[in-house]
Amino acid sequence: MNSFNWHSEAEKQWDMRADFWNQNSEQMWNKGSRKTILPFIQKHFQKEITVIDIGCGDGFGSYKLAESGYKAIGVDISHEMIERAKKRTHENAQYIQSDLMSLPFPNHHFSGVMAINSLEWTENPFNALKEINRITALGGYLCVGLLGPTAGPRQNAYKRLYNEPVICNTMMPWEFEQLAIENGWELIDCEGVYKEAVKKENLLTLPRELKQALTFMWLFMFKKIK
């Protein structure tokens, strides 16, 4: 147990999943659980800025950003993911293998940051958020997509109950929201992504915490205020 290295294990496991992810990412971004992310970002990010896509996987989200008029830098811990990302070329997109916990960029470098289903795959989300804060300019925006309680990938954390090491963090959307607000970020927008069984008309009267409890993914838009 003491020899377990979260980030080395994360790199290995995401390398192993690269082919599967690559086969499904386009559908997720165009028609599936990630189809609302780009419109959500376009509400808040100014065009033509450089956006860092943290945990970019095979780079399809970065590619979508580049297609939409942004300059995109995709970063992922997995070498195999980055190799697949580099095959999807666009003049405004580039890809770098790097650990979220130690990004190779100067302080206050980006005014737009996207982190979709990446912070829940870190051992210490607080330190990950501090690193994102470091590279984000004051007044810059951070879009986070966090797996909700109904998301299937959260099953990756189950074996922690047997005291086995895992690489998926089980934090809830309301926990991350509080963590961000307490550490230099202002929440300016949010919305849920739901499974088909959840009908939108049933959500209208629910408070935000209950809406979050039903989500596959919760999207946050934060502004850096300190």
LINRATA-V116552 format. One line per field, one symbol per residue. ss: DSSP state (2 for helix, 1 for strand, 0 for the rest). phi: phi as a letter, one per 20 degrees, with the letter a starting at -180 (. if undefined). burial: I if it has 9 or more other ideal C-beta (glycine too) atoms within 8 Angstrom, else O. A space follows every 50 residues. Layout:
ss: ???
phi: ???
burial: ???
This chain:
ss: 00000222222222220222222222222200000022222200000001 11110000022222222000111111002222222000000011111000 00000000011111110022200022222222222111111111111000 02222222222200000000002222222220001111111110000002 22000002222220001111111100
phi: .fefdgffffffffgfeffffffdfffffecdfdfeffgffffceffmfe dedenfmenffffffffeoeeccecbfefffffffffdebfdcccceaeg fbeecffleddbcccdlcffddfcgfffffffggeefgnfdcddddgefe fggfgfegfffemefcddedfegfffgfgfffcncdfdaaaddcfffeeg feegeefgfffffeefbdedcddfda
burial: OOOOOIIOIIIOIIIOOIOOIIOIIOOIIOOIOIIIIIOIIOOIIOOOII IIIIIIIIIIIIIIIIOIOIIIIIIIIIOIIIIIIIOIOIOOIOIIIIOI IOIOOOOOOIIIIIIIIIIIIIOOIOIIIIIIIIIIIOOIIIIIIIIIIO IOOIOOIOOIOOOOOIIIIOIOIOOIIOIIIOIOIOIOIIOIIIOOOIOO OOIOOIOOOOIIOIIIIIIIIIIIOO
